[in-house]
Amino acid sequence: MSLAVQAFLHIIAVILIALTALPLRTRGVALALLGAACALLAYAWPVITS
């Protein structure tokens, strides 16, 4: 189960970082920072849940 959550967070991070390349208006939400935070959470998930 832990790997499934970690994989999901990595996929969300990749999608968010890819969306930053598109000319979208996000009204103050930095998608790159949100993607980086999601990637960091995915990386640290085993430590958080142990």
C-alpha positions in Angstrom: 0.0 0.0 0.0 2.8 2.4 0.8 4.3 2.0 -2.7 1.0 2.7 -4.3 0.7 6.0 -2.4 4.3 6.9 -3.2 3.8 6.1 -6.9 0.6 8.2 -6.9 2.4 11.2 -5.4 5.2 10.9 -7.9 2.7 10.9 -10.8 1.0 13.9 -9.4 4.4 15.7 -9.1 5.3 14.9 -12.7 2.0 16.2 -14.0 2.2 19.4 -12.0 5.7 20.1 -13.1 4.8 19.3 -16.7 1.8 21.7 -16.4 4.2 24.6 -15.6 5.6 24.5 -19.1 2.1 25.4 -20.5 1.0 29.0 -20.6 -1.7 28.6 -17.9 -2.9 31.3 -15.5 -3.1 29.8 -12.0 -4.0 32.9 -9.9 -1.1 32.8 -7.5 -0.6 29.1 -7.2 2.9 28.1 -8.3 2.4 24.7 -9.9 6.2 24.1 -9.9 6.4 24.6 -6.2 3.4 22.5 -5.6 4.9 19.7 -7.8 8.2 20.0 -6.0 6.5 19.7 -2.6 4.5 16.7 -3.9 7.8 15.0 -5.1 9.4 15.7 -1.7 6.5 14.2 0.1 6.7 11.1 -2.2 10.4 10.8 -1.5 9.9 11.0 2.3 6.8 8.9 2.4 8.5 5.7 3.8 10.0 7.7 6.6 6.8 9.5 7.4 4.7 6.3 7.5 7.2 4.1 9.4 
